[in-house]
Amino acid sequence: MEKKKKRLVIRTIILAVLVLAIGYTVYGTATKDKVELLAVGSKAPDFTLVDLNGEKHKLSDYKGQGVFLNFWGTWCKPCEKEMPAMDRQYKVYKDQGVQTLAVNIAQTDFEVQNFVDRHELTFPVVIDKTKSVMTAYNVGNLPATLLIDPDGKVAKIVTGELTEEKIASYMELVKPK
């Protein structure tokens, strides 16, 4: 009888420790701070990526202009929904000193080119094949948009789908004065 009691106590203690460990893990995961893409006001990390036409795009080459920097994927439905609005606003703002640069996250040239052709996009689309730019900007969820001011500093960070009105207001935000 005494052995059964000891076994019950030991099993109860082990079960309690397991429940506490699982609870701690769940709590830690649920309350973990999300990694911020980049701090507003900090200098945007420079990078060079190649577009679908083989042209190099270096962020620092856009100094003096605002940059609407959008991270996206062809499989991302919110990304797909905002692309036509981005293209319309690109056409409005490109001659006002605001450039749009769409950074695809590590998909094939074929997939990206088909997407660009299907949506008749006219702004530069580059592919971050190694995810190094995505990592430098701590991008997690897509779409993610960073507004870079003419001095090369991050003016705003936005995650999630954007409406055309928001896109226009953000381009106004980084438009050179």
C-alpha positions in Angstrom: 0.0 0.0 0.0 2.8 2.4 0.9 4.6 1.7 -2.4 1.4 2.7 -4.3 1.1 5.9 -2.4 4.8 6.8 -3.2 4.3 6.0 -6.9 1.2 8.2 -6.9 3.0 11.1 -5.3 6.0 10.8 -7.7 3.7 10.6 -10.7 1.7 13.6 -9.5 4.9 15.6 -9.0 6.2 14.6 -12.5 2.8 15.5 -14.1 2.8 18.9 -12.2 6.3 19.7 -13.5 5.3 18.8 -17.1 2.2 20.9 -16.9 4.2 23.9 -15.5 6.8 23.5 -18.2 4.2 23.4 -21.0 2.4 26.3 -19.4 5.6 28.3 -19.2 6.4 27.6 -22.8 3.0 28.6 -24.1 3.0 31.7 -21.9 6.5 32.7 -23.2 5.5 32.2 -26.8 2.3 34.1 -26.5 3.8 37.1 -24.7 7.0 37.3 -26.6 7.5 40.8 -28.1 7.3 40.9 -31.9 10.5 41.8 -33.6 10.1 45.3 -34.9 11.2 45.6 -38.6 13.4 48.6 -37.9 13.2 51.6 -35.7 11.6 54.7 -37.2 14.3 57.4 -37.6 17.2 55.0 -38.0 19.2 54.8 -41.2 17.8 52.2 -43.7 20.3 49.4 -44.3 21.7 49.7 -47.8 21.4 46.9 -50.2 21.8 46.0 -53.9 19.3 43.7 -55.7 18.7 43.0 -59.4 15.4 43.5 -61.0 13.7 41.3 -63.6 15.4 43.3 -66.4 18.9 42.6 -65.0 19.3 46.2 -63.7 20.9 46.7 -60.2 19.0 48.7 -57.6 21.0 50.1 -54.7 19.0 51.8 -52.0 21.6 54.5 -51.5 21.3 55.4 -55.2 17.9 56.8 -54.3 19.2 59.3 -51.8 17.4 62.6 -52.2 14.2 60.7 -53.1 11.5 59.0 -51.1 11.3 55.2 -51.4 8.2 53.1 -50.9 9.9 49.8 -50.1 7.5 46.8 -50.2 8.3 43.2 -49.3 6.0 40.7 -50.8 5.4 37.2 -52.3 3.4 35.9 -55.2 1.5 33.5 -52.9 0.5 36.3 -50.5 -3.1 37.3 -51.2 -2.9 40.7 -49.4 0.3 41.4 -51.4 -1.6 40.7 -54.6 -4.5 42.9 -53.7 -2.3 45.9 -53.0 -0.1 45.6 -56.0 -2.4 47.3 -58.6 -2.9 50.3 -56.2 0.8 50.5 -55.7 1.4 50.6 -59.4 -1.2 53.4 -59.9 0.4 55.5 -57.1 3.9 54.7 -58.5 2.8 56.3 -61.8 1.6 59.4 -59.9 4.6 59.9 -57.7 7.6 58.6 -59.7 8.0 62.1 -61.3 7.6 63.7 -57.9 10.7 62.1 -56.4 9.1 59.0 -54.8 10.4 55.6 -56.0 8.6 52.3 -55.5 10.7 49.2 -55.1 9.0 45.8 -54.6 11.2 43.2 -53.0 10.1 39.6 -53.6 11.2 37.1 -51.0 13.2 34.3 -52.6 10.9 33.1 -55.4 12.0 32.1 -58.9 12.4 34.6 -61.7 9.7 32.7 -63.6 7.1 32.9 -60.7 7.8 36.6 -60.2 7.8 37.5 -63.9 4.5 35.7 -64.4 3.0 37.7 -61.5 4.4 41.0 -62.8 3.0 40.3 -66.3 -0.4 39.2 -65.1 -0.8 42.4 -63.1 1.0 44.6 -65.6 3.2 46.2 -63.0 5.5 49.0 -64.1 7.6 49.7 -61.0 10.9 47.9 -60.3 10.6 44.4 -58.9 13.7 42.8 -57.4 14.1 39.4 -55.9 15.9 38.9 -52.5 17.1 35.4 -53.5 19.1 34.9 -50.3 16.7 36.6 -48.0 19.6 38.9 -46.8 17.6 42.1 -47.3 14.6 40.6 -45.6 16.8 39.6 -42.7 18.5 43.1 -42.5 15.1 44.7 -42.2 13.8 42.0 -39.8 10.8 41.4 -42.1 8.5 38.6 -40.8 4.9 38.8 -42.1 4.1 39.9 -45.6 3.3 42.3 -46.9 5.6 44.7 -45.1 6.3 48.2 -46.3 9.0 50.6 -45.2 8.9 54.3 -46.1 12.3 55.7 -46.6 12.7 59.5 -46.5 15.0 61.4 -48.9 17.8 61.3 -46.3 17.7 57.5 -46.3 16.0 57.2 -42.9 13.0 55.0 -42.1 10.0 57.3 -41.8 7.3 54.6 -41.2 7.0 50.9 -40.9 3.7 49.2 -41.9 2.8 45.5 -41.9 -0.3 44.2 -43.6 -2.3 45.1 -46.7 -2.5 48.8 -47.7 -5.4 50.6 -49.3 -4.8 52.9 -52.2 -5.5 55.9 -50.0 -2.9 54.8 -47.4 -0.3 54.2 -50.2 -0.9 57.7 -51.5 -0.6 59.2 -48.0 2.6 57.3 -47.4 4.1 58.5 -50.7 3.2 62.0 -49.7 5.0 61.4 -46.4 8.3 60.7 -48.0 8.0 63.0 -51.0 10.9 65.4 -51.2 10.0 68.9 -50.1 
